[in-house]
């Protein structure tokens, strides 16, 4: 039985999600204590509970402690099957975070996986937007051999959620290592600005214009697609994602989310400034992609390396967990204004 103390490092839901995913991949039972200990409301919330239950469906696991508010969980996985899996969050809990929990498991399935998630949030605070997942994370993971696609049926925002999305994954347990150590030359900046039932106020257009103008004032040209969405009449909202690509295969992303009494122009400028902060440092992954990609380079055979401008608590947490559960080693080295993260030793899954 693998023992994981959920209060370690960030003490967040990320430790729970990744611990369960790795246990499923290793087909070893796991006992997690102090779940989300360092958060204002510790224990399992709706989206964490649904992530655990979805993981259980993928690997036919027996689970104990899977109740709202629970701070202790036993997860006993079996073989990862595949096929069609349904999940329902019932709040504005993050659909992207559920996908992050499921994607590593799906790569080790016997058959392709189609995971459909209903009644959740596609674009919420403290989580990547659904379009960041589609156009930044999945594009970056392609370099490691991950073949996955996300489609959005309904955008969903806080507080009602009611979003809906589907992720389709082709299994591939033999991931490739990557060496992302050269920023290269900027090729283009693209983006998607979306609003749901806010076309009358031109929210998507205003977000896109503010982002374009702010980037242009810093000598960066951007091509941003505007989407006036009408998929969810129950919850208005908006978001914008931007991504930059270089000639060495580097993808840097940034996003921002509309909120009540937050001007569309502020949302657009916020995303643009986030991207400019990344571009100025010349990393090979943005600060958010860095923590999300760590499980995949841990699972890939051979050494991998990347450059990021900062070491976040999620990066530290994910490295700690990978070393503990996969018998791999990471090294972090400061090089000028960047941090080089290298997976130095292979695992025995």
LUMKEDREN-201721 format. One line per field, with one value per residue (C-alpha): residue number from 1; x, y, z; residue in three letters. Coordinates in Angstrom, 2 decimals, padded with zeros to 5 digits, m for minus. Layout:
<filos>
ropa: [NUM_...] $
u: [X_...] $
v: [Y_...] $
w: [Z_...] $
zati: [ALA_...] $
</filos>
This chain:
<filos>
ropa: [1_2_3_4_5_6_7_8_9_10_11_12_13_14_15_16_17_18_19_20_21_22_23_24_25_26_27_28_29_30_31_32_33_34_35_36_37_38_39_40_41_42_43_44_45_46_47_48_49_50_51_52_53_54_55_56_57_58_59_60_61_62_63_64_65_66_67_68_69_70_71_72_73_74_75_76_77_78_79_80_81_82_83_84_85_86_87_88_89_90_91_92_93_94_95_96_97_98_99_100_101_102_103_104_105_106_107_108_109_110_111_112_113_114_115_116_117_118_119_120_121_122_123_124_125_126_127_128_129_130_131_132_133_134_135_136_137_138_139_140_141_142_143_144_145_146_147_148_149_150_151_152_153_154_155_156_157_158_159_160_161_162_163_164_165_166_167_168_169_170_171_172_173_174_175_176_177_178_179_180_181_182_183_184_185_186_187_188_189_190_191_192_193_194_195_196_197_198_199_200_201_202_203_204_205_206_207_208_209_210_211_212_213_214_215_216_217_218_219_220_221_222_223_224_225_226_227_228_229_230_231_232_233_234_235_236_237_238_239_240_241_242_243_244_245_246_247_248_249_250_251_252_253_254_255_256_257_258_259_260_261_262_263_264_265_266_267_268_269_270_271_272_273_274_275_276_277_278_279_280_281_282_283_284_285_286_287_288_289_290_291_292_293_294_295_296_297_298_299_300_301_302_303_304_305_306_307_308_309_310_311_312_313_314_315_316_317_318_319_320_321_322_323_324_325_326_327_328_329_330_331_332_333_334_335_336_337_338_339_340_341_342_343_344_345_346_347_348_349] $
u: [000.00_001.45_001.12_000.78_000.47_m001.71_m000.50_002.99_004.28_001.27_m001.19_m003.62_m005.97_m003.15_m001.49_m004.74_m005.41_m001.89_m001.50_m004.64_m003.56_m000.13_m001.63_m003.92_m000.97_001.14_m001.89_m000.98_m003.35_m002.87_m003.87_m003.99_m004.32_m004.71_m006.37_m006.16_m004.92_m003.47_m006.62_m009.27_m011.81_m009.82_m011.08_m012.83_m014.97_m017.29_m014.65_m012.06_m014.61_m015.65_m011.98_m011.49_m014.68_m013.76_m010.31_m012.02_m014.24_m011.20_m009.42_m012.34_m010.98_m012.47_m012.60_m013.15_m013.54_m014.92_m017.41_m017.69_m015.39_m013.40_m009.72_m008.73_m009.01_m008.19_m007.95_m007.43_m007.05_m007.25_m006.47_m007.17_m009.81_m010.95_m014.06_m016.76_m016.73_m019.28_m018.65_m020.87_m019.44_m022.74_m021.03_m018.82_m015.89_m013.20_m013.62_m009.98_m008.74_m010.74_m009.18_m005.74_m006.47_m007.71_m005.34_m002.28_m004.47_m005.99_m002.53_m002.14_m005.61_m006.18_m008.57_m009.12_m010.98_m013.83_m014.41_m017.52_m017.93_m021.19_m022.37_m018.98_m016.93_m014.84_m013.36_m012.92_m010.37_m007.46_m007.53_m006.52_m009.25_m010.55_m008.95_m005.58_m005.89_m006.74_m004.24_m001.33_m001.16_m002.29_m000.16_002.92_002.20_002.09_005.89_005.93_003.59_000.29_m002.59_m005.66_m008.39_m010.85_m014.14_m016.45_m020.20_m021.03_m018.86_m019.45_m018.51_m018.86_m021.24_m023.67_m021.22_m023.35_m020.46_m019.84_m016.77_m015.36_m011.79_m010.77_m007.42_m005.45_m003.48_000.31_002.27_005.60_005.99_009.01_011.46_011.87_014.71_013.31_016.38_016.32_013.67_014.38_012.73_009.11_006.98_003.48_001.05_m002.50_m005.49_m009.17_m011.49_m014.86_m017.96_m021.24_m024.48_m022.57_m022.42_m024.66_m021.87_m019.16_m017.24_m015.24_m014.32_m013.27_m011.13_m009.43_m008.83_m007.38_m005.02_m004.03_m003.39_m001.33_000.78_001.21_002.47_005.21_006.02_004.13_001.53_m001.33_m004.09_m006.99_m010.16_m013.42_m016.19_m019.64_m020.90_m024.52_m024.07_m025.09_m028.11_m027.93_m024.58_m023.00_m019.23_m016.05_m012.40_m009.38_m006.33_m003.18_m000.28_003.08_005.00_008.69_010.70_012.13_008.70_008.26_004.66_003.98_000.43_m001.54_m005.22_m007.65_m011.28_m014.12_m015.74_m018.62_m017.68_m014.38_m014.12_m013.52_m010.57_m008.97_m009.39_m007.73_m004.85_m004.29_m003.81_m001.53_000.65_000.97_002.19_004.59_006.06_006.80_008.17_010.51_012.19_012.63_011.67_010.66_007.47_005.31_005.01_001.69_002.63_005.80_003.94_001.41_004.08_006.15_004.09_004.51_008.28_008.43_006.54_008.59_011.71_015.03_016.11_014.04_014.81_012.93_013.36_010.88_011.05_009.88_009.51_005.92_004.56_002.81_006.11_007.71_004.71_004.63_008.37_008.14_005.29_006.92_010.14_008.20_005.89_007.83_011.40_012.65_015.00_014.70_017.29_016.66_019.44_019.33_020.70_020.73_017.06_015.66_015.35_016.39_014.32_015.76_014.51_017.81_016.97_014.45_011.57_010.42_006.65] $
v: [000.00_003.36_005.99_009.67_012.58_015.12_017.96_017.87_020.69_022.62_020.48_020.92_018.88_018.38_015.88_013.93_013.85_012.85_010.30_008.50_008.67_007.19_004.49_003.51_003.41_001.34_m000.81_m000.45_000.43_003.82_005.43_009.24_011.20_014.93_015.59_019.29_020.03_023.43_024.79_027.01_024.16_020.91_017.58_016.48_019.03_018.07_018.32_016.31_013.64_013.33_013.12_010.19_008.46_008.99_007.52_004.57_004.01_004.01_001.27_m000.51_000.51_m000.10_003.14_003.92_007.42_008.92_011.32_015.10_016.61_013.40_013.92_010.27_007.97_004.36_003.65_000.06_m000.01_m002.88_m003.04_000.16_m000.70_002.26_002.94_005.49_007.11_009.61_012.12_014.78_017.49_019.20_022.53_025.05_022.78_022.68_020.28_020.91_019.78_016.56_016.03_016.59_013.80_011.39_011.98_010.13_007.11_007.07_006.75_003.36_002.04_m001.12_000.74_004.36_006.47_008.89_010.85_013.03_015.51_017.38_020.09_021.62_024.74_025.01_028.39_029.03_030.69_028.66_026.32_026.37_027.35_024.67_026.42_026.55_022.78_022.44_024.84_024.87_021.73_019.17_020.78_020.63_017.03_015.96_016.21_013.41_011.22_012.12_011.98_013.56_015.94_018.04_019.36_021.79_021.20_023.98_026.61_026.84_029.55_030.36_030.16_027.87_025.94_023.73_023.39_020.24_018.88_015.64_014.35_011.53_009.84_007.27_005.04_005.30_004.00_004.58_008.34_010.06_012.21_015.85_018.32_021.86_023.97_026.59_029.31_029.94_032.65_033.73_032.61_033.76_034.60_033.32_033.30_032.65_035.12_033.65_034.98_033.19_035.16_038.46_039.27_042.33_043.89_042.76_041.17_038.72_041.47_043.86_041.22_040.42_044.09_044.90_041.92_042.75_046.40_045.60_043.08_045.53_048.22_045.73_045.00_041.71_040.97_038.63_036.86_036.31_034.45_035.84_033.43_034.68_031.49_030.62_027.10_027.77_030.01_029.30_031.01_033.97_034.35_034.88_033.92_034.46_032.32_033.37_031.23_031.93_029.42_029.50_027.77_025.28_023.90_025.99_026.84_029.47_030.15_032.58_032.95_035.14_034.84_037.35_038.07_040.19_043.88_043.07_045.00_042.97_045.25_044.29_040.59_040.94_043.05_040.64_037.67_039.72_040.86_037.30_036.20_039.15_038.21_034.75_035.97_038.41_035.59_033.26_030.02_026.86_026.25_028.79_028.62_026.75_024.31_023.48_021.83_020.12_018.52_017.09_013.87_013.09_013.56_011.48_008.67_008.97_006.88_008.70_012.16_015.28_018.94_022.23_025.87_027.87_031.38_030.45_027.48_027.41_025.38_023.12_022.41_021.53_019.37_017.47_016.79_015.58_013.23_011.86_011.09_009.41_007.28_006.58_006.19_008.97_011.85_015.52_018.27_022.02_024.42_028.22_029.47_033.27_034.31_030.83_027.51_024.34_021.34_017.97_014.47_012.72_009.08_006.58_005.05_001.55_001.79] $
w: [000.00_m001.07_001.69_000.67_003.08_001.28_003.50_001.98_m000.24_m001.66_000.32_m002.58_m004.73_m007.24_m004.89_m004.60_m008.35_m009.38_m006.56_m007.68_m011.34_m010.61_m008.40_m011.29_m013.70_m011.28_m010.41_m006.74_m003.88_m002.27_001.03_001.05_004.30_005.08_001.72_000.73_004.25_003.32_001.70_003.42_003.24_003.50_002.22_m000.95_m002.77_m005.65_m008.38_m006.37_m005.54_m009.18_m010.24_m007.87_m009.01_m012.68_m012.08_m010.37_m013.42_m015.70_m013.72_m012.03_m008.62_m005.19_m003.22_000.46_001.89_m001.33_000.28_000.33_002.94_003.42_004.27_003.91_000.92_000.00_m003.74_m004.95_m008.74_m011.20_m014.93_m016.90_m019.49_m021.58_m023.62_m022.83_m019.39_m018.06_m015.25_m013.67_m011.39_m010.40_m009.52_m011.29_m010.37_m013.03_m015.95_m017.04_m013.60_m013.95_m017.39_m015.85_m013.35_m016.01_m018.93_m017.55_m016.69_m020.19_m021.76_m020.08_m021.00_m023.07_m025.41_m026.51_m023.96_m024.51_m021.30_m021.29_m018.41_m017.74_m015.34_m014.53_m015.19_m018.34_m017.39_m013.66_m011.37_m009.94_m012.95_m016.62_m019.06_m021.39_m024.37_m022.58_m022.30_m025.99_m027.53_m025.07_m022.94_m025.53_m028.24_m025.97_m024.94_m028.60_m028.55_m025.97_m027.98_m026.30_m028.78_m027.18_m028.23_m026.25_m027.64_m025.87_m025.98_m023.48_m021.88_m018.13_m015.64_m011.95_m010.10_m011.97_m014.13_m016.38_m018.83_m020.84_m022.62_m024.02_m024.07_m026.41_m025.75_m027.75_m025.34_m025.49_m022.51_m024.29_m023.98_m025.52_m023.59_m024.65_m024.62_m024.54_m023.87_m026.63_m026.90_m030.58_m032.65_m032.15_m035.10_m034.16_m031.39_m031.64_m029.36_m028.78_m027.06_m026.15_m024.46_m023.75_m024.19_m023.98_m027.70_m027.20_m025.11_m027.56_m024.69_m026.81_m029.29_m026.50_m024.79_m028.10_m028.98_m025.55_m025.79_m029.37_m028.53_m025.43_m027.33_m030.23_m027.83_m026.97_m030.63_m030.74_m033.40_m032.51_m034.41_m032.01_m033.00_m031.57_m030.56_m029.57_m027.97_m027.22_m025.85_m022.24_m021.61_m017.86_m017.18_m018.95_m018.90_m020.86_m021.18_m023.39_m024.09_m025.93_m027.08_m028.69_m030.77_m031.71_m034.41_m031.86_m030.97_m027.83_m026.87_m024.20_m023.08_m020.93_m020.12_m018.18_m017.14_m017.08_m013.73_m012.47_m012.61_m014.35_m017.61_m020.77_m021.52_m018.20_m018.99_m022.40_m021.10_m018.21_m020.53_m022.81_m019.91_m018.62_m022.04_m022.30_m018.91_m020.27_m023.61_m021.89_m019.98_m023.00_m021.21_m023.08_m021.06_m019.25_m015.46_m015.58_m018.33_m016.37_m013.50_m015.81_m018.01_m015.13_m014.72_m018.42_m018.52_m015.33_m017.09_m020.31_m020.74_m020.73_m019.68_m020.32_m019.72_m019.88_m018.88_m016.80_m015.36_m011.87_m009.55_m008.29_m005.37_m007.89_m009.66_m006.32_m005.34_m008.61_m008.57_m004.96_m005.83_m009.01_m007.13_m004.34_m006.48_m009.68_m008.42_m010.69_m009.94_m010.90_m010.68_m010.68_m011.67_m011.87_m015.20_m015.43_m015.08_m015.76_m013.96_m015.74_m014.69_m015.70_m015.14_m014.61_m013.85_m015.17_m013.33_m012.61_m012.98] $
zati: [UNK_UNK_UNK_UNK_UNK_UNK_UNK_UNK_UNK_UNK_UNK_UNK_UNK_UNK_UNK_UNK_UNK_UNK_UNK_UNK_UNK_UNK_UNK_UNK_UNK_UNK_UNK_UNK_UNK_UNK_UNK_UNK_UNK_UNK_UNK_UNK_UNK_UNK_UNK_UNK_UNK_UNK_UNK_UNK_UNK_UNK_UNK_UNK_UNK_UNK_UNK_UNK_UNK_UNK_UNK_UNK_UNK_UNK_UNK_UNK_UNK_UNK_UNK_UNK_UNK_UNK_UNK_UNK_UNK_UNK_UNK_UNK_UNK_UNK_UNK_UNK_UNK_UNK_UNK_UNK_UNK_UNK_UNK_UNK_UNK_UNK_UNK_UNK_UNK_UNK_UNK_UNK_UNK_UNK_UNK_UNK_UNK_UNK_UNK_UNK_UNK_UNK_UNK_UNK_UNK_UNK_UNK_UNK_UNK_UNK_UNK_UNK_UNK_UNK_UNK_UNK_UNK_UNK_UNK_UNK_UNK_UNK_UNK_UNK_UNK_UNK_UNK_UNK_UNK_UNK_UNK_UNK_UNK_UNK_UNK_UNK_UNK_UNK_UNK_UNK_UNK_UNK_UNK_UNK_UNK_UNK_UNK_UNK_UNK_UNK_UNK_UNK_UNK_UNK_UNK_UNK_UNK_UNK_UNK_UNK_UNK_UNK_UNK_UNK_UNK_UNK_UNK_UNK_UNK_UNK_UNK_UNK_UNK_UNK_UNK_UNK_UNK_UNK_UNK_UNK_UNK_UNK_UNK_UNK_UNK_UNK_UNK_UNK_UNK_UNK_UNK_UNK_UNK_UNK_UNK_UNK_UNK_UNK_UNK_UNK_UNK_UNK_UNK_UNK_UNK_UNK_UNK_UNK_UNK_UNK_UNK_UNK_UNK_UNK_UNK_UNK_UNK_UNK_UNK_UNK_UNK_UNK_UNK_UNK_UNK_UNK_UNK_UNK_UNK_UNK_UNK_UNK_UNK_UNK_UNK_UNK_UNK_UNK_UNK_UNK_UNK_UNK_UNK_UNK_UNK_UNK_UNK_UNK_UNK_UNK_UNK_UNK_UNK_UNK_UNK_UNK_UNK_UNK_UNK_UNK_UNK_UNK_UNK_UNK_UNK_UNK_UNK_UNK_UNK_UNK_UNK_UNK_UNK_UNK_UNK_UNK_UNK_UNK_UNK_UNK_UNK_UNK_UNK_UNK_UNK_UNK_UNK_UNK_UNK_UNK_UNK_UNK_UNK_UNK_UNK_UNK_UNK_UNK_UNK_UNK_UNK_UNK_UNK_UNK_UNK_UNK_UNK_UNK_UNK_UNK_UNK_UNK_UNK_UNK_UNK_UNK_UNK_UNK_UNK_UNK_UNK_UNK_UNK_UNK_UNK_UNK_UNK_UNK_UNK_UNK_UNK_UNK_UNK_UNK_UNK_UNK_UNK_UNK_UNK_UNK_UNK_UNK_UNK_UNK_UNK_UNK_UNK_UNK_UNK] $
</filos>
